[in-house]
């Protein structure tokens, strides 16, 4: 039913000599996604802080 292209973990990592390119792209993409979430979370915190300060009783 399934035709698995790799026989072991070393073949998955190596990918016929292309593994360094494939895995580096995966790691860069995952890093960008994680950094984007962190930046968005920090911006949301900053906006919430500004709203809280603005709405504070004088």
mmCIF file of the C-alpha atoms, coordinates in Angstrom:
data_MODEL
# 
_entry.id   MODEL 
# 
loop_
_atom_site.group_PDB 
_atom_site.id 
_atom_site.type_symbol 
_atom_site.label_atom_id 
_atom_site.label_alt_id 
_atom_site.label_comp_id 
_atom_site.label_asym_id 
_atom_site.label_entity_id 
_atom_site.label_seq_id 
_atom_site.pdbx_PDB_ins_code 
_atom_site.Cartn_x 
_atom_site.Cartn_y 
_atom_site.Cartn_z 
_atom_site.occupancy 
_atom_site.B_iso_or_equiv 
_atom_site.pdbx_formal_charge 
_atom_site.auth_seq_id 
_atom_site.auth_comp_id 
_atom_site.auth_asym_id 
_atom_site.auth_atom_id 
_atom_site.pdbx_PDB_model_num 
ATOM 1  C CA . UNK A 1 1  ? 0.000  0.000  0.000  1.00 0.00 ? 1  UNK A CA 1 
ATOM 2  C CA . UNK A 1 2  ? 2.739  2.458  0.992  1.00 0.00 ? 2  UNK A CA 1 
ATOM 3  C CA . UNK A 1 3  ? 6.030  2.686  -0.878 1.00 0.00 ? 3  UNK A CA 1 
ATOM 4  C CA . UNK A 1 4  ? 8.505  4.076  1.643  1.00 0.00 ? 4  UNK A CA 1 
ATOM 5  C CA . UNK A 1 5  ? 11.419 5.807  -0.093 1.00 0.00 ? 5  UNK A CA 1 
ATOM 6  C CA . UNK A 1 6  ? 13.870 5.378  2.786  1.00 0.00 ? 6  UNK A CA 1 
ATOM 7  C CA . UNK A 1 7  ? 15.027 2.234  4.554  1.00 0.00 ? 7  UNK A CA 1 
ATOM 8  C CA . UNK A 1 8  ? 16.513 3.810  7.697  1.00 0.00 ? 8  UNK A CA 1 
ATOM 9  C CA . UNK A 1 9  ? 16.977 7.073  9.575  1.00 0.00 ? 9  UNK A CA 1 
ATOM 10 C CA . UNK A 1 10 ? 20.393 7.771  8.041  1.00 0.00 ? 10 UNK A CA 1 
ATOM 11 C CA . UNK A 1 11 ? 18.849 7.808  4.553  1.00 0.00 ? 11 UNK A CA 1 
ATOM 12 C CA . UNK A 1 12 ? 16.179 10.225 5.750  1.00 0.00 ? 12 UNK A CA 1 
ATOM 13 C CA . UNK A 1 13 ? 18.829 12.572 7.131  1.00 0.00 ? 13 UNK A CA 1 
ATOM 14 C CA . UNK A 1 14 ? 21.116 12.272 4.079  1.00 0.00 ? 14 UNK A CA 1 
ATOM 15 C CA . UNK A 1 15 ? 18.401 12.231 1.351  1.00 0.00 ? 15 UNK A CA 1 
ATOM 16 C CA . UNK A 1 16 ? 20.835 11.157 -1.366 1.00 0.00 ? 16 UNK A CA 1 
ATOM 17 C CA . UNK A 1 17 ? 23.151 14.082 -0.646 1.00 0.00 ? 17 UNK A CA 1 
ATOM 18 C CA . UNK A 1 18 ? 20.388 16.696 -0.552 1.00 0.00 ? 18 UNK A CA 1 
ATOM 19 C CA . UNK A 1 19 ? 19.655 16.427 3.165  1.00 0.00 ? 19 UNK A CA 1 
ATOM 20 C CA . UNK A 1 20 ? 21.739 19.448 4.182  1.00 0.00 ? 20 UNK A CA 1 
ATOM 21 C CA . UNK A 1 21 ? 19.661 21.685 1.912  1.00 0.00 ? 21 UNK A CA 1 
ATOM 22 C CA . UNK A 1 22 ? 16.308 20.171 2.854  1.00 0.00 ? 22 UNK A CA 1 
ATOM 23 C CA . UNK A 1 23 ? 16.886 20.175 6.607  1.00 0.00 ? 23 UNK A CA 1 
ATOM 24 C CA . UNK A 1 24 ? 18.410 23.663 6.615  1.00 0.00 ? 24 UNK A CA 1 
ATOM 25 C CA . UNK A 1 25 ? 15.331 25.029 4.843  1.00 0.00 ? 25 UNK A CA 1 
ATOM 26 C CA . UNK A 1 26 ? 13.073 23.248 7.336  1.00 0.00 ? 26 UNK A CA 1 
ATOM 27 C CA . UNK A 1 27 ? 15.029 24.655 10.270 1.00 0.00 ? 27 UNK A CA 1 
ATOM 28 C CA . UNK A 1 28 ? 15.020 28.193 8.831  1.00 0.00 ? 28 UNK A CA 1 
ATOM 29 C CA . UNK A 1 29 ? 11.271 28.036 8.169  1.00 0.00 ? 29 UNK A CA 1 
ATOM 30 C CA . UNK A 1 30 ? 10.489 26.717 11.647 1.00 0.00 ? 30 UNK A CA 1 
ATOM 31 C CA . UNK A 1 31 ? 12.747 29.383 13.192 1.00 0.00 ? 31 UNK A CA 1 
ATOM 32 C CA . UNK A 1 32 ? 10.964 32.148 11.256 1.00 0.00 ? 32 UNK A CA 1 
ATOM 33 C CA . UNK A 1 33 ? 7.565  30.850 12.365 1.00 0.00 ? 33 UNK A CA 1 
ATOM 34 C CA . UNK A 1 34 ? 8.648  30.686 16.028 1.00 0.00 ? 34 UNK A CA 1 
ATOM 35 C CA . UNK A 1 35 ? 10.173 34.181 15.925 1.00 0.00 ? 35 UNK A CA 1 
ATOM 36 C CA . UNK A 1 36 ? 7.015  35.530 14.271 1.00 0.00 ? 36 UNK A CA 1 
ATOM 37 C CA . UNK A 1 37 ? 4.849  34.130 17.074 1.00 0.00 ? 37 UNK A CA 1 
ATOM 38 C CA . UNK A 1 38 ? 7.151  35.576 19.730 1.00 0.00 ? 38 UNK A CA 1 
ATOM 39 C CA . UNK A 1 39 ? 7.158  39.011 18.083 1.00 0.00 ? 39 UNK A CA 1 
ATOM 40 C CA . UNK A 1 40 ? 3.366  38.966 17.714 1.00 0.00 ? 40 UNK A CA 1 
ATOM 41 C CA . UNK A 1 41 ? 2.926  37.908 21.350 1.00 0.00 ? 41 UNK A CA 1 
ATOM 42 C CA . UNK A 1 42 ? 5.188  40.736 22.539 1.00 0.00 ? 42 UNK A CA 1 
ATOM 43 C CA . UNK A 1 43 ? 3.338  43.289 20.400 1.00 0.00 ? 43 UNK A CA 1 
ATOM 44 C CA . UNK A 1 44 ? 0.001  42.125 21.779 1.00 0.00 ? 44 UNK A CA 1 
ATOM 45 C CA . UNK A 1 45 ? 1.361  42.467 25.337 1.00 0.00 ? 45 UNK A CA 1 
ATOM 46 C CA . UNK A 1 46 ? 2.539  46.001 24.527 1.00 0.00 ? 46 UNK A CA 1 
ATOM 47 C CA . UNK A 1 47 ? -0.826 47.020 23.114 1.00 0.00 ? 47 UNK A CA 1 
ATOM 48 C CA . UNK A 1 48 ? -2.641 45.551 26.117 1.00 0.00 ? 48 UNK A CA 1 
ATOM 49 C CA . UNK A 1 49 ? -0.306 47.497 28.424 1.00 0.00 ? 49 UNK A CA 1 
ATOM 50 C CA . UNK A 1 50 ? -1.002 50.734 26.527 1.00 0.00 ? 50 UNK A CA 1 
ATOM 51 C CA . UNK A 1 51 ? -4.757 50.123 26.671 1.00 0.00 ? 51 UNK A CA 1 
ATOM 52 C CA . UNK A 1 52 ? -4.575 49.388 30.407 1.00 0.00 ? 52 UNK A CA 1 
ATOM 53 C CA . UNK A 1 53 ? -2.573 52.587 31.043 1.00 0.00 ? 53 UNK A CA 1 
ATOM 54 C CA . UNK A 1 54 ? -4.921 54.681 28.889 1.00 0.00 ? 54 UNK A CA 1 
ATOM 55 C CA . UNK A 1 55 ? -8.032 53.338 30.601 1.00 0.00 ? 55 UNK A CA 1 
ATOM 56 C CA . UNK A 1 56 ? -6.621 53.677 34.118 1.00 0.00 ? 56 UNK A CA 1 
ATOM 57 C CA . UNK A 1 57 ? -8.507 56.082 36.358 1.00 0.00 ? 57 UNK A CA 1 
ATOM 58 C CA . UNK A 1 58 ? -6.813 59.457 36.626 1.00 0.00 ? 58 UNK A CA 1 
# 
